[in-house]
């Protein structure tokens, strides 16, 4: 495969992502969690239970074989991520963060192979991998190279193999509706109050967190550049944004009921939840020639 010439802007975007994970994301904080986990995933018990539930959806798409390729594997931060290896002889971790590969090796040991590489130019031959996963990665790839990254994932997959990609939409109709409704209800409650305190916007941003490039696209990109060229099915990883989980999910009462309803809807309508929710899952079956 020919190497693509990178623009200086693209190279800088990749440098920002690489620097974030080498110097911050895959560094453990005082509580033993990776900074990436603490920053981007819920850590309360109900949030972790829901995320574990969503991660298990990925595992159900994997069939087993000799090689599982984990593209931009990171530090394999969740126990359920480790479970994806169960039905494969070797898990190949590719990442351009050296720290990520060291952390992955500490968990997988001799059951893994560890390659320093770029998702837009994978250091692997075509059609050699039984199944491929790429989780929360593509939207950190420079926008102009996201289609090329998806093409690379498909290229290395064996005919008859499967690629599973978790993405995030730039906009979610379901989340827009939920938060729009919440704002309207808030206005109604405010109008009915005779007294009340001010509402703060929440915890201020931590200025010590380094920048991280991301550029999510919408369903039009998926339909035009992915599904039109590859046999891709759209499913759901999670229909809810992290903000929705924080505001609406909880361990008791209304929060627990909301979580139960959300799970039911995601399982009953996985394609619609993937289309209109926040985090879709692309499942690509590579045709047998």
Phi and psi restraints in degrees (value plus and minus 20) as a CYANA .aco file:
   2 UNK   PHI     -93.0   -53.0
   2 UNK   PSI     120.2   160.2
   3 UNK   PHI     -93.6   -53.6
   3 UNK   PSI     117.6   157.6
   4 UNK   PHI    -111.4   -71.4
   4 UNK   PSI     115.8   155.8
   5 UNK   PHI     -92.7   -52.7
   5 UNK   PSI     107.9   147.9
   6 UNK   PHI    -113.8   -73.8
   6 UNK   PSI     115.2   155.2
   7 UNK   PHI     -92.6   -52.6
   7 UNK   PSI     142.2   182.2
   8 UNK   PHI     -83.9   -43.9
   8 UNK   PSI     -54.0   -14.0
   9 UNK   PHI     -85.1   -45.1
   9 UNK   PSI     -64.9   -24.9
  10 UNK   PHI     -82.5   -42.5
  10 UNK   PSI     -63.5   -23.5
  11 UNK   PHI     -81.3   -41.3
  11 UNK   PSI     -57.6   -17.6
  12 UNK   PHI     -88.7   -48.7
  12 UNK   PSI     -60.0   -20.0
  13 UNK   PHI     -81.0   -41.0
  13 UNK   PSI     -61.7   -21.7
  14 UNK   PHI     -88.3   -48.3
  14 UNK   PSI     -57.5   -17.5
  15 UNK   PHI     -82.4   -42.4
  15 UNK   PSI     -58.8   -18.8
  16 UNK   PHI     -82.2   -42.2
  16 UNK   PSI     -64.8   -24.8
  17 UNK   PHI     -85.2   -45.2
  17 UNK   PSI     -66.3   -26.3
  18 UNK   PHI     -80.1   -40.1
  18 UNK   PSI     -64.6   -24.6
  19 UNK   PHI     -84.1   -44.1
  19 UNK   PSI     -60.6   -20.6
  20 UNK   PHI     -76.9   -36.9
  20 UNK   PSI     -67.6   -27.6
  21 UNK   PHI     -99.4   -59.4
  21 UNK   PSI     -52.7   -12.7
  22 UNK   PHI     -89.8   -49.8
  22 UNK   PSI     -57.8   -17.8
  23 UNK   PHI    -121.8   -81.8
  23 UNK   PSI     -35.6     4.4
  24 UNK   PHI    -160.4  -120.4
  24 UNK   PSI     -77.3   -37.3
  25 UNK   PHI     -75.5   -35.5
  25 UNK   PSI     -65.4   -25.4
  26 UNK   PHI    -120.3   -80.3
  26 UNK   PSI       5.5    45.5
  27 UNK   PHI    -115.7   -75.7
  27 UNK   PSI     117.9   157.9
  28 UNK   PHI    -105.3   -65.3
  28 UNK   PSI     116.9   156.9
  29 UNK   PHI    -102.6   -62.6
  29 UNK   PSI    -198.5  -158.5
  30 UNK   PHI     -82.9   -42.9
  30 UNK   PSI     -45.6    -5.6
  31 UNK   PHI    -105.8   -65.8
  31 UNK   PSI     -15.7    24.3
  32 UNK   PHI      68.1   108.1
  32 UNK   PSI     -27.0    13.0
  33 UNK   PHI    -104.8   -64.8
  33 UNK   PSI     127.7   167.7
  34 UNK   PHI     -86.5   -46.5
  34 UNK   PSI     126.5   166.5
  35 UNK   PHI     -78.5   -38.5
  35 UNK   PSI     -56.6   -16.6
  36 UNK   PHI     -80.6   -40.6
  36 UNK   PSI     -62.7   -22.7
  37 UNK   PHI     -84.6   -44.6
  37 UNK   PSI     -65.5   -25.5
  38 UNK   PHI     -85.3   -45.3
  38 UNK   PSI     -53.7   -13.7
  39 UNK   PHI     -99.2   -59.2
  39 UNK   PSI     -56.9   -16.9
  40 UNK   PHI    -138.5   -98.5
  40 UNK   PSI     -22.8    17.2
  41 UNK   PHI    -148.6  -108.6
  41 UNK   PSI     131.9   171.9
  42 UNK   PHI     -90.2   -50.2
  42 UNK   PSI     120.8   160.8
  43 UNK   PHI    -130.4   -90.4
  43 UNK   PSI     -28.3    11.7
  44 UNK   PHI     -90.6   -50.6
  44 UNK   PSI     137.9   177.9
  45 UNK   PHI     -79.9   -39.9
  45 UNK   PSI     -62.1   -22.1
  46 UNK   PHI     -87.7   -47.7
  46 UNK   PSI     -54.9   -14.9
  47 UNK   PHI     -88.2   -48.2
  47 UNK   PSI     -64.1   -24.1
  48 UNK   PHI     -84.8   -44.8
  48 UNK   PSI     -58.2   -18.2
  49 UNK   PHI     -82.4   -42.4
  49 UNK   PSI     -62.2   -22.2
  50 UNK   PHI     -87.2   -47.2
  50 UNK   PSI     -62.8   -22.8
  51 UNK   PHI     -85.0   -45.0
  51 UNK   PSI     -56.6   -16.6
  52 UNK   PHI     -82.4   -42.4
  52 UNK   PSI     -62.1   -22.1
  53 UNK   PHI     -79.8   -39.8
  53 UNK   PSI     -62.8   -22.8
  54 UNK   PHI     -87.6   -47.6
  54 UNK   PSI     -61.3   -21.3
  55 UNK   PHI     -82.7   -42.7
  55 UNK   PSI     -52.4   -12.4
  56 UNK   PHI     -85.8   -45.8
  56 UNK   PSI     -43.8    -3.8
  57 UNK   PHI     -83.0   -43.0
  57 UNK   PSI     -56.3   -16.3
  58 UNK   PHI     -83.3   -43.3
  58 UNK   PSI     -68.6   -28.6
  59 UNK   PHI     -77.7   -37.7
  59 UNK   PSI     -54.1   -14.1
  60 UNK   PHI     -90.7   -50.7
  60 UNK   PSI     -36.2     3.8
  61 UNK   PHI    -106.7   -66.7
  61 UNK   PSI     -31.4     8.6
  62 UNK   PHI    -112.7   -72.7
  62 UNK   PSI     116.2   156.2
  63 UNK   PHI    -124.2   -84.2
  63 UNK   PSI     -41.2    -1.2
  64 UNK   PHI      82.6   122.6
  64 UNK   PSI     147.4   187.4
  65 UNK   PHI     133.1   173.1
  65 UNK   PSI    -178.9  -138.9
  66 UNK   PHI    -102.2   -62.2
  66 UNK   PSI     -67.0   -27.0
  67 UNK   PHI    -139.7   -99.7
  67 UNK   PSI     110.4   150.4
  68 UNK   PHI    -131.9   -91.9
  68 UNK   PSI     102.3   142.3
  69 UNK   PHI    -117.5   -77.5
  69 UNK   PSI     104.8   144.8
  70 UNK   PHI    -129.1   -89.1
  70 UNK   PSI      79.4   119.4
  71 UNK   PHI    -105.5   -65.5
  71 UNK   PSI     105.3   145.3
  72 UNK   PHI      38.8    78.8
  72 UNK   PSI      34.5    74.5
  73 UNK   PHI     -81.3   -41.3
  73 UNK   PSI     -46.2    -6.2
  74 UNK   PHI      42.7    82.7
  74 UNK   PSI    -171.3  -131.3
  75 UNK   PHI    -110.9   -70.9
  75 UNK   PSI      -9.4    30.6
  76 UNK   PHI      29.4    69.4
  76 UNK   PSI      45.8    85.8
  77 UNK   PHI     -95.8   -55.8
  77 UNK   PSI     -35.7     4.3
  78 UNK   PHI    -136.3   -96.3
  78 UNK   PSI     125.6   165.6
  79 UNK   PHI     -79.2   -39.2
  79 UNK   PSI     -58.7   -18.7
  80 UNK   PHI     -87.2   -47.2
  80 UNK   PSI     -46.6    -6.6
  81 UNK   PHI     -83.9   -43.9
  81 UNK   PSI     -59.3   -19.3
  82 UNK   PHI     -81.8   -41.8
  82 UNK   PSI     -56.0   -16.0
  83 UNK   PHI     -83.7   -43.7
  83 UNK   PSI     -40.3    -0.3
  84 UNK   PHI     -82.2   -42.2
  84 UNK   PSI     -40.0     0.0
  85 UNK   PHI     -98.2   -58.2
  85 UNK   PSI     -32.3     7.7
  86 UNK   PHI     -74.7   -34.7
  86 UNK   PSI     -57.8   -17.8
  87 UNK   PHI    -125.9   -85.9
  87 UNK   PSI       4.6    44.6
  88 UNK   PHI    -150.1  -110.1
  88 UNK   PSI     128.8   168.8
  89 UNK   PHI     -93.9   -53.9
  89 UNK   PSI     -59.5   -19.5
  90 UNK   PHI    -158.1  -118.1
  90 UNK   PSI     116.5   156.5
  91 UNK   PHI    -128.1   -88.1
  91 UNK   PSI     100.5   140.5
  92 UNK   PHI    -117.0   -77.0
  92 UNK   PSI      97.8   137.8
  93 UNK   PHI    -121.0   -81.0
  93 UNK   PSI     103.4   143.4
  94 UNK   PHI    -136.7   -96.7
  94 UNK   PSI     109.7   149.7
  95 UNK   PHI    -177.3  -137.3
  95 UNK   PSI     135.9   175.9
  96 UNK   PHI    -123.1   -83.1
  96 UNK   PSI      -7.0    33.0
  97 UNK   PHI    -122.1   -82.1
  97 UNK   PSI      97.4   137.4
  98 UNK   PHI     -82.7   -42.7
  98 UNK   PSI     -60.0   -20.0
  99 UNK   PHI     -81.6   -41.6
  99 UNK   PSI     -59.6   -19.6
 100 UNK   PHI     -79.5   -39.5
 100 UNK   PSI     -66.2   -26.2
 101 UNK   PHI     -86.3   -46.3
 101 UNK   PSI     -55.2   -15.2
 102 UNK   PHI     -84.8   -44.8
 102 UNK   PSI     -61.8   -21.8
 103 UNK   PHI     -87.6   -47.6
 103 UNK   PSI     -59.6   -19.6
 104 UNK   PHI     -83.6   -43.6
 104 UNK   PSI     -61.9   -21.9
 105 UNK   PHI     -83.6   -43.6
 105 UNK   PSI     -57.0   -17.0
 106 UNK   PHI     -81.8   -41.8
 106 UNK   PSI     -45.3    -5.3
 107 UNK   PHI    -114.7   -74.7
 107 UNK   PSI     -58.1   -18.1
 108 UNK   PHI    -115.6   -75.6
 108 UNK   PSI     -49.1    -9.1
 109 UNK   PHI      38.9    78.9
 109 UNK   PSI    -153.0  -113.0
 110 UNK   PHI     -93.0   -53.0
 110 UNK   PSI     -27.7    12.3
 111 UNK   PHI    -100.3   -60.3
 111 UNK   PSI     -21.8    18.2
 112 UNK   PHI    -145.6  -105.6
 112 UNK   PSI     140.3   180.3
 113 UNK   PHI    -138.5   -98.5
 113 UNK   PSI     124.8   164.8
 114 UNK   PHI    -149.2  -109.2
 114 UNK   PSI      96.5   136.5
 115 UNK   PHI    -143.2  -103.2
 115 UNK   PSI     109.7   149.7
 116 UNK   PHI    -101.8   -61.8
 116 UNK   PSI      96.6   136.6
 117 UNK   PHI    -185.4  -145.4
 117 UNK   PSI     153.9   193.9
 118 UNK   PHI    -135.5   -95.5
 118 UNK   PSI     112.6   152.6
 119 UNK   PHI     -81.8   -41.8
 119 UNK   PSI     -43.8    -3.8
 120 UNK   PHI    -103.6   -63.6
 120 UNK   PSI     -22.6    17.4
 121 UNK   PHI    -176.8  -136.8
 121 UNK   PSI      50.7    90.7
 122 UNK   PHI     -86.6   -46.6
 122 UNK   PSI     117.0   157.0
 123 UNK   PHI    -103.5   -63.5
 123 UNK   PSI      32.8    72.8
 124 UNK   PHI    -159.6  -119.6
 124 UNK   PSI     131.5   171.5
 125 UNK   PHI     -91.4   -51.4
 125 UNK   PSI     141.4   181.4
 126 UNK   PHI     -93.1   -53.1
 126 UNK   PSI     122.0   162.0
 127 UNK   PHI      45.4    85.4
 127 UNK   PSI      16.9    56.9
 128 UNK   PHI    -135.1   -95.1
 128 UNK   PSI     -26.5    13.5
 129 UNK   PHI    -127.4   -87.4
 129 UNK   PSI     111.6   151.6
 130 UNK   PHI     -85.4   -45.4
 130 UNK   PSI     -72.1   -32.1
 131 UNK   PHI    -161.2  -121.2
 131 UNK   PSI     129.6   169.6
 132 UNK   PHI    -147.5  -107.5
 132 UNK   PSI     118.4   158.4
 133 UNK   PHI    -143.3  -103.3
 133 UNK   PSI     124.2   164.2
 134 UNK   PHI    -164.2  -124.2
 134 UNK   PSI      88.3   128.3
 135 UNK   PHI    -132.7   -92.7
 135 UNK   PSI      98.6   138.6
 136 UNK   PHI      35.9    75.9
 136 UNK   PSI      24.7    64.7
 137 UNK   PHI    -139.4   -99.4
 137 UNK   PSI     -68.4   -28.4
 138 UNK   PHI     -79.3   -39.3
 138 UNK   PSI     -54.1   -14.1
 139 UNK   PHI     -96.5   -56.5
 139 UNK   PSI     -24.8    15.2
 140 UNK   PHI    -114.5   -74.5
 140 UNK   PSI     -24.4    15.6
 141 UNK   PHI    -100.9   -60.9
 141 UNK   PSI     123.0   163.0
 142 UNK   PHI     -68.8   -28.8
 142 UNK   PSI     118.0   158.0
 143 UNK   PHI     -73.2   -33.2
 143 UNK   PSI     -60.1   -20.1
 144 UNK   PHI     -92.4   -52.4
 144 UNK   PSI     -29.9    10.1
 145 UNK   PHI    -134.8   -94.8
 145 UNK   PSI     -15.3    24.7
 146 UNK   PHI     -86.1   -46.1
 146 UNK   PSI     -58.4   -18.4
 147 UNK   PHI     -84.7   -44.7
 147 UNK   PSI     -61.4   -21.4
 148 UNK   PHI     -82.3   -42.3
 148 UNK   PSI     -57.4   -17.4
 149 UNK   PHI     -83.6   -43.6
 149 UNK   PSI     -62.7   -22.7
 150 UNK   PHI     -84.0   -44.0
 150 UNK   PSI     -59.5   -19.5
 151 UNK   PHI     -81.4   -41.4
 151 UNK   PSI     -59.0   -19.0
 152 UNK   PHI     -85.1   -45.1
 152 UNK   PSI     -61.2   -21.2
 153 UNK   PHI     -78.9   -38.9
 153 UNK   PSI     -63.9   -23.9
 154 UNK   PHI     -90.7   -50.7
 154 UNK   PSI     -58.5   -18.5
 155 UNK   PHI     -77.4   -37.4
 155 UNK   PSI     -64.1   -24.1
 156 UNK   PHI    -101.4   -61.4
 156 UNK   PSI     -30.6     9.4
 157 UNK   PHI     -95.6   -55.6
 157 UNK   PSI     119.3   159.3
 158 UNK   PHI     -85.4   -45.4
 158 UNK   PSI     129.3   169.3
 159 UNK   PHI     -76.1   -36.1
 159 UNK   PSI     109.1   149.1
 160 UNK   PHI      69.7   109.7
 160 UNK   PSI     -27.6    12.4
 161 UNK   PHI    -106.4   -66.4
 161 UNK   PSI     159.6   199.6
 162 UNK   PHI    -154.4  -114.4
 162 UNK   PSI     120.6   160.6
 163 UNK   PHI    -138.5   -98.5
 163 UNK   PSI     114.8   154.8
 164 UNK   PHI    -143.4  -103.4
 164 UNK   PSI     100.8   140.8
 165 UNK   PHI    -144.4  -104.4
 165 UNK   PSI     107.7   147.7
 166 UNK   PHI    -120.5   -80.5
 166 UNK   PSI     107.8   147.8
 167 UNK   PHI    -146.6  -106.6
 167 UNK   PSI     159.9   199.9
 168 UNK   PHI    -157.4  -117.4
 168 UNK   PSI     115.5   155.5
 169 UNK   PHI     -98.3   -58.3
 169 UNK   PSI     127.7   167.7
 170 UNK   PHI     -83.8   -43.8
 170 UNK   PSI     -54.4   -14.4
 171 UNK   PHI    -156.6  -116.6
 171 UNK   PSI     123.3   163.3
 172 UNK   PHI    -143.9  -103.9
 172 UNK   PSI     100.3   140.3
 173 UNK   PHI     -80.6   -40.6
 173 UNK   PSI     -59.3   -19.3
 174 UNK   PHI     -85.0   -45.0
 174 UNK   PSI     -63.2   -23.2
 175 UNK   PHI     -90.4   -50.4
 175 UNK   PSI     -57.6   -17.6
 176 UNK   PHI     -80.1   -40.1
 176 UNK   PSI     -62.6   -22.6
 177 UNK   PHI     -84.9   -44.9
 177 UNK   PSI     -66.7   -26.7
 178 UNK   PHI     -80.9   -40.9
 178 UNK   PSI     -65.4   -25.4
 179 UNK   PHI     -97.5   -57.5
 179 UNK   PSI     -48.6    -8.6
 180 UNK   PHI     -84.7   -44.7
 180 UNK   PSI     -63.0   -23.0
 181 UNK   PHI     -83.9   -43.9
 181 UNK   PSI     -60.2   -20.2
 182 UNK   PHI     -82.7   -42.7
 182 UNK   PSI     -60.0   -20.0
 183 UNK   PHI     -84.6   -44.6
 183 UNK   PSI     -61.9   -21.9
 184 UNK   PHI     -85.0   -45.0
 184 UNK   PSI     -62.3   -22.3
 185 UNK   PHI     -83.5   -43.5
 185 UNK   PSI     -56.7   -16.7
 186 UNK   PHI     -83.3   -43.3
 186 UNK   PSI     -59.6   -19.6
 187 UNK   PHI     -84.5   -44.5
 187 UNK   PSI     -60.1   -20.1
 188 UNK   PHI     -84.0   -44.0
 188 UNK   PSI     -66.2   -26.2
 189 UNK   PHI     -81.0   -41.0
 189 UNK   PSI     -61.4   -21.4
 190 UNK   PHI     -83.0   -43.0
 190 UNK   PSI     -59.8   -19.8
 191 UNK   PHI     -86.5   -46.5
 191 UNK   PSI     -48.6    -8.6
 192 UNK   PHI    -105.7   -65.7
 192 UNK   PSI     -33.9     6.1
 193 UNK   PHI     -97.1   -57.1
 193 UNK   PSI     127.5   167.5
 194 UNK   PHI    -119.2   -79.2
 194 UNK   PSI     -44.3    -4.3
 195 UNK   PHI    -161.1  -121.1
 195 UNK   PSI     141.6   181.6
 196 UNK   PHI     154.2   194.2
 196 UNK   PSI     136.0   176.0
 197 UNK   PHI    -113.9   -73.9
 197 UNK   PSI     154.3   194.3
 198 UNK   PHI     -97.2   -57.2
 198 UNK   PSI     136.1   176.1
 199 UNK   PHI    -131.3   -91.3
 199 UNK   PSI     104.9   144.9
 200 UNK   PHI    -107.6   -67.6
 200 UNK   PSI     142.3   182.3
 201 UNK   PHI    -102.2   -62.2
 201 UNK   PSI     -26.5    13.5
 202 UNK   PHI      93.2   133.2
 202 UNK   PSI    -190.2  -150.2
 203 UNK   PHI     -85.0   -45.0
 203 UNK   PSI     111.1   151.1
 204 UNK   PHI     -87.1   -47.1
 204 UNK   PSI     136.2   176.2
 205 UNK   PHI     -83.7   -43.7
 205 UNK   PSI     123.3   163.3
 206 UNK   PHI    -104.2   -64.2
 206 UNK   PSI      91.8   131.8
 207 UNK   PHI     -89.9   -49.9
 207 UNK   PSI     -30.1     9.9
 208 UNK   PHI    -104.1   -64.1
 208 UNK   PSI     -31.7     8.3
 209 UNK   PHI     -97.9   -57.9
 209 UNK   PSI     104.2   144.2
 210 UNK   PHI     -88.8   -48.8
 210 UNK   PSI     141.4   181.4
 211 UNK   PHI     -88.4   -48.4
 211 UNK   PSI     131.3   171.3
 212 UNK   PHI    -156.8  -116.8
 212 UNK   PSI     100.4   140.4
 213 UNK   PHI     -92.6   -52.6
 213 UNK   PSI     114.9   154.9
 214 UNK   PHI    -172.7  -132.7
 214 UNK   PSI     128.4   168.4
 215 UNK   PHI    -168.8  -128.8
 215 UNK   PSI      54.3    94.3
 216 UNK   PHI     -89.0   -49.0
 216 UNK   PSI     128.3   168.3
 217 UNK   PHI    -132.6   -92.6
 217 UNK   PSI    -197.8  -157.8
 218 UNK   PHI    -130.8   -90.8
 218 UNK   PSI    -197.8  -157.8
 219 UNK   PHI     -80.4   -40.4
 219 UNK   PSI     -49.9    -9.9
 220 UNK   PHI     -78.0   -38.0
 220 UNK   PSI     -60.6   -20.6
 221 UNK   PHI     -83.1   -43.1
 221 UNK   PSI     -65.6   -25.6
 222 UNK   PHI     -79.3   -39.3
 222 UNK   PSI     -67.0   -27.0
 223 UNK   PHI     -85.4   -45.4
 223 UNK   PSI     -60.5   -20.5
 224 UNK   PHI     -98.8   -58.8
 224 UNK   PSI     -65.0   -25.0
 225 UNK   PHI    -122.4   -82.4
 225 UNK   PSI     -38.8     1.2
 226 UNK   PHI    -132.4   -92.4
 226 UNK   PSI     -84.5   -44.5
 227 UNK   PHI     -85.0   -45.0
 227 UNK   PSI     -47.8    -7.8
 228 UNK   PHI     -93.9   -53.9
 228 UNK   PSI     -36.9     3.1
 229 UNK   PHI    -139.1   -99.1
 229 UNK   PSI     -37.8     2.2
 230 UNK   PHI    -150.5  -110.5
 230 UNK   PSI     130.0   170.0
 231 UNK   PHI     -96.1   -56.1
 231 UNK   PSI      57.4    97.4
 232 UNK   PHI    -124.1   -84.1
 232 UNK   PSI     113.4   153.4
 233 UNK   PHI    -124.1   -84.1
 233 UNK   PSI     122.2   162.2
 234 UNK   PHI    -120.0   -80.0
 234 UNK   PSI     103.5   143.5
 235 UNK   PHI    -150.9  -110.9
 235 UNK   PSI    -192.8  -152.8
 236 UNK   PHI    -134.8   -94.8
 236 UNK   PSI     115.4   155.4
 237 UNK   PHI    -112.3   -72.3
 237 UNK   PSI     -76.9   -36.9
 238 UNK   PHI    -168.4  -128.4
 238 UNK   PSI     108.3   148.3
 239 UNK   PHI     -97.3   -57.3
 239 UNK   PSI     -33.6     6.4
 240 UNK   PHI    -125.0   -85.0
 240 UNK   PSI     120.3   160.3
 241 UNK   PHI     -94.9   -54.9
 241 UNK   PSI     145.2   185.2
 242 UNK   PHI     -83.2   -43.2
 242 UNK   PSI     -55.2   -15.2
 243 UNK   PHI     -84.9   -44.9
 243 UNK   PSI     -59.9   -19.9
 244 UNK   PHI     -82.2   -42.2
 244 UNK   PSI     -65.5   -25.5
 245 UNK   PHI     -79.1   -39.1
 245 UNK   PSI     -61.5   -21.5
 246 UNK   PHI     -86.6   -46.6
 246 UNK   PSI     -60.3   -20.3
 247 UNK   PHI    -102.1   -62.1
 247 UNK   PSI     -53.3   -13.3
 248 UNK   PHI    -132.1   -92.1
 248 UNK   PSI     -45.1    -5.1
 249 UNK   PHI    -109.0   -69.0
 249 UNK   PSI     130.5   170.5
 250 UNK   PHI    -185.0  -145.0
 250 UNK   PSI     153.0   193.0
 251 UNK   PHI    -103.9   -63.9
 251 UNK   PSI     -27.1    12.9
 252 UNK   PHI    -167.4  -127.4
 252 UNK   PSI     144.7   184.7
 253 UNK   PHI      33.1    73.1
 253 UNK   PSI    -148.4  -108.4
 254 UNK   PHI     -80.1   -40.1
 254 UNK   PSI     -58.4   -18.4
 255 UNK   PHI     -82.7   -42.7
 255 UNK   PSI     -61.2   -21.2
 256 UNK   PHI     -88.3   -48.3
 256 UNK   PSI     -60.0   -20.0
 257 UNK   PHI     -83.6   -43.6
 257 UNK   PSI     -63.0   -23.0
 258 UNK   PHI     -79.3   -39.3
 258 UNK   PSI     -64.4   -24.4
 259 UNK   PHI     -81.9   -41.9
 259 UNK   PSI     -62.3   -22.3
 260 UNK   PHI     -82.5   -42.5
 260 UNK   PSI     -63.5   -23.5
 261 UNK   PHI     -85.1   -45.1
 261 UNK   PSI     -62.9   -22.9
 262 UNK   PHI     -80.6   -40.6
 262 UNK   PSI     -67.2   -27.2
 263 UNK   PHI     -78.9   -38.9
 263 UNK   PSI     -63.2   -23.2
 264 UNK   PHI     -82.5   -42.5
 264 UNK   PSI     -66.4   -26.4
 265 UNK   PHI     -83.7   -43.7
 265 UNK   PSI     -62.0   -22.0
 266 UNK   PHI     -82.4   -42.4
 266 UNK   PSI     -61.7   -21.7
 267 UNK   PHI     -94.5   -54.5
 267 UNK   PSI     -53.5   -13.5
 268 UNK   PHI     -96.9   -56.9
 268 UNK   PSI     -54.2   -14.2
 269 UNK   PHI    -151.5  -111.5
 269 UNK   PSI      46.4    86.4
 270 UNK   PHI     -84.5   -44.5
 270 UNK   PSI     -54.5   -14.5
 271 UNK   PHI     -91.4   -51.4
 271 UNK   PSI     -64.9   -24.9
 272 UNK   PHI     -86.0   -46.0
 272 UNK   PSI     -59.1   -19.1
 273 UNK   PHI     -84.2   -44.2
 273 UNK   PSI     -56.6   -16.6
 274 UNK   PHI     -90.0   -50.0
 274 UNK   PSI     -55.8   -15.8
 275 UNK   PHI     -91.9   -51.9
 275 UNK   PSI     -63.7   -23.7
 276 UNK   PHI    -127.9   -87.9
 276 UNK   PSI     -29.7    10.3
 277 UNK   PHI    -102.8   -62.8
 277 UNK   PSI    -181.1  -141.1
 278 UNK   PHI    -115.3   -75.3
 278 UNK   PSI     -63.3   -23.3
 279 UNK   PHI    -137.7   -97.7
 279 UNK   PSI      79.1   119.1
 280 UNK   PHI    -101.5   -61.5
 280 UNK   PSI     142.7   182.7
 281 UNK   PHI    -143.4  -103.4
 281 UNK   PSI     101.7   141.7
 282 UNK   PHI    -113.6   -73.6
 282 UNK   PSI     103.5   143.5
 283 UNK   PHI    -135.0   -95.0
 283 UNK   PSI      94.2   134.2
 284 UNK   PHI    -133.6   -93.6
 284 UNK   PSI     101.9   141.9
 285 UNK   PHI    -119.1   -79.1
 285 UNK   PSI      95.1   135.1
 286 UNK   PHI     -99.9   -59.9
 286 UNK   PSI     105.8   145.8
 287 UNK   PHI     -83.5   -43.5
 287 UNK   PSI     129.0   169.0
 288 UNK   PHI    -104.2   -64.2
 288 UNK   PSI     104.7   144.7
